[in-house]
Amino acid sequence: MTITIELDDAIRTDFQQEAESLGLSLDQLADAIIRRHIQSKSVDHSSALDPAFQKAMADSFRENDELYRRLAK
């Protein structure tokens, strides 16, 4: 399945940098995020996410905090 997501330039740049820092392509990082999300729904949240993923998720939310606030309005 192919999914297309439009990201503004700033978010795309952040996403690209995150993928590069992990040695992944954008597609690979997006696939990993989606798989982890689905996996987390099927098991206890406290043990489903490994520490590296929890850190990446927290960093992503922190970096995009302003965007989430604007979208929530």
N, C-alpha and C positions, 0 to 999 in steps of 0.2 A: 504494500500500500504506500502511496505517496501522499504526504501531507505538506501543504504549503502554508507557511506562516510569514506574515509581513511584520518586520521589525524596523523601528526607526534607526537611523544611522548610529546614534549613540549606543543603543542597546545591542545592535548587531556587532559593533566594534567590541563592546564588553564581552559578548558571547564568543566572538572570534578569539579574543585574547585568552579567555578561559579555556577554550578548546585547545589552543596552541600550548598553553602552559601545562596541559595534561597530555600533550602529544596526540591529540585526536582531531579529526575533522569535525566541522559543524554537524554533519549528519550523524557521526558516531556519538558526539556528546548529546545531541537531541535524543537519539535512540536510547542511550544509557539513562537519561533523565526519565523518559517515558516508561521504560522497563522498571526502573526503581520505584516509580510512583505506583505502577500497577502492582508490583510485588508488595509494597508497603500496605496496600489495601487488603491483602489476603492474610496478613500476619500481624502480630502485636507490634504497634508502631515503635515502642521503645527498643525492640531488638531487631527490627527489620532493616534499619538504616545503619550502615557501617559508619564509623567516625569520619572517614574521608568524605563520604557523601554528605553527611550532616554539616560538615564545615563548608563544603562547596555550596550547599543550599543556603546556609546562613549568610555566607558572603554575598550570594546572589540577591537575597532578599534585602540585605543591608544596602548594597550598591544601587538597588532599584527602588528603594523606599519611596522617594519622591514620585516616581512614576506610578506606583501602586496607590499613593494618596490621591493623585490626580484622577486616576481611573475610577476610584471609589466614589468620587463626587457625582 
